[in-house]
Amino acid sequence: MKTTERKLSRNYDRAAWFYEASSNIYSTGQIKVAKLSQLRFMQPGQSILYLGVGAGEDACEAAKQGLKVTCLDISQGMLNRLQRKLDRAGVDAELICGNAFDHCRFGEYDAVATNFFLNCFKRPMMREMMQHALGLVRPGGRFFVADVSPPQGSWPARLFNIAYSKWAMAAFWIMRLVPWHENYNYADELRQLGIQVDEVSNFRLAGFGPIMFQSVAATKLANLTSSVPKPHLGVPNVAPEVLDRRSSGVNHGS
Ligand SMILES: C[S@@+](CC[C@H](N)C(=O)[O-])C[C@H]1O[C@@H](n2cnc3c(N)ncnc32)[C@H](O)[C@@H]1O
């Protein structure tokens, strides 16, 4: 592992014990609901890869529903928590510790999920990671992303979305887990790559408040030609902007 990768994995190792519980408190349970909503697109026996799986409440549920689950994360601490969860549930999954950019099983998975993972990157690297993840989906397969929603609705609702998401981002930024960036509109990003967006589901705080979270389900059409995302062949340094706040660009050097 490169030094930047080691530092990032150490930062996430430290957060592993509280990450999932705190995100469920913060979201009044809606983060979990958003992630699990993706399972209705999947059939038992299909393969799914969770990139940046974290402690994997979604991956564990997928395994319980009979999917062939592969989980990848740069933090061994996160994967240890996930392994305990899988053991308690009596189900299996393949766990891989490493940088998602190094995972090159292109076209192998029926689905790839990138839940609350793409927001670990500034926009240029987020786009690279999205393209890399799409490269891992088989033609005709699914791509999922659950994350913070872009601001939408009335102006008070938009204002609330920005304020509520930014204080969480500030806390994560202080812990050197994410760089500072705007909330991404993943559906638009996917459409720009020629990917078919099947459904955008919105999730409201406490089920009735402002829209705060979103789950996007997309299909990488089998006949996608000119705009097929190219798999990432190089291995960029991992999210250096998280670790070096003075850097504004993407550093692909090691
Ligand atoms: C914000 S957490 C989200 C975890 C989980 N998907 C969830 O929804 O709770 C982001 C996860 O991505 C992992 N991660 C960050 N950068 C990574 C990279 N380059 N390769 C693999 N995993 C990475 C972190 O270790 C962390 O577990």
Ligand as a Chemical Component Dictionary entry (heavy atoms), coordinates in Angstrom:
data_LIG
# 
_chem_comp.id                   LIG 
_chem_comp.type                 NON-POLYMER 
_chem_comp.pdbx_formal_charge   0 
_chem_comp.three_letter_code    LIG 
# 
loop_
_chem_comp_atom.comp_id 
_chem_comp_atom.atom_id 
_chem_comp_atom.alt_atom_id 
_chem_comp_atom.type_symbol 
_chem_comp_atom.charge 
_chem_comp_atom.model_Cartn_x 
_chem_comp_atom.model_Cartn_y 
_chem_comp_atom.model_Cartn_z 
_chem_comp_atom.pdbx_ordinal 
LIG C1  C1  C 0  -18.271 6.972 3.718  1  
LIG S1  S1  S 1  -17.853 5.275 3.911  2  
LIG C2  C2  C 0  -19.299 4.415 3.295  3  
LIG C3  C3  C 0  -19.319 2.981 3.729  4  
LIG C4  C4  C 0  -20.548 2.169 3.289  5  
LIG N1  N1  N 0  -20.641 2.021 1.847  6  
LIG C5  C5  C 0  -21.819 2.737 3.845  7  
LIG O1  O1  O 0  -22.699 3.115 3.067  8  
LIG O2  O2  O -1 -21.955 2.777 5.076  9  
LIG C6  C6  C 0  -16.702 5.104 2.587  10 
LIG C7  C7  C 0  -15.946 3.777 2.610  11 
LIG O3  O3  O 0  -15.115 3.742 1.454  12 
LIG C8  C8  C 0  -13.829 3.246 1.821  13 
LIG N2  N2  N 0  -12.860 3.807 0.859  14 
LIG C9  C9  C 0  -12.479 5.105 0.688  15 
LIG N3  N3  N 0  -11.636 5.223 -0.339 16 
LIG C10 C10 C 0  -11.466 3.970 -0.845 17 
LIG C11 C11 C 0  -10.733 3.438 -1.937 18 
LIG N4  N4  N 0  -9.965  4.214 -2.718 19 
LIG N5  N5  N 0  -10.812 2.113 -2.175 20 
LIG C12 C12 C 0  -11.576 1.308 -1.400 21 
LIG N6  N6  N 0  -12.294 1.754 -0.364 22 
LIG C13 C13 C 0  -12.251 3.065 -0.086 23 
LIG C14 C14 C 0  -13.619 3.687 3.253  24 
LIG O4  O4  O 0  -12.708 2.867 3.938  25 
LIG C15 C15 C 0  -15.048 3.609 3.815  26 
LIG O5  O5  O 0  -15.294 2.367 4.432  27 
# 
loop_
_chem_comp_bond.comp_id 
_chem_comp_bond.atom_id_1 
_chem_comp_bond.atom_id_2 
_chem_comp_bond.value_order 
_chem_comp_bond.pdbx_ordinal 
LIG C1  S1  SING 1  
LIG S1  C2  SING 2  
LIG S1  C6  SING 3  
LIG C2  C3  SING 4  
LIG C3  C4  SING 5  
LIG C4  N1  SING 6  
LIG C4  C5  SING 7  
LIG C5  O1  DOUB 8  
LIG C5  O2  SING 9  
LIG C6  C7  SING 10 
LIG C7  O3  SING 11 
LIG C7  C15 SING 12 
LIG O3  C8  SING 13 
LIG C8  N2  SING 14 
LIG C8  C14 SING 15 
LIG N2  C9  SING 16 
LIG N2  C13 SING 17 
LIG C9  N3  DOUB 18 
LIG N3  C10 SING 19 
LIG C10 C11 SING 20 
LIG C10 C13 DOUB 21 
LIG C11 N4  SING 22 
LIG C11 N5  DOUB 23 
LIG N5  C12 SING 24 
LIG C12 N6  DOUB 25 
LIG N6  C13 SING 26 
LIG C14 O4  SING 27 
LIG C14 C15 SING 28 
LIG C15 O5  SING 29 
# 
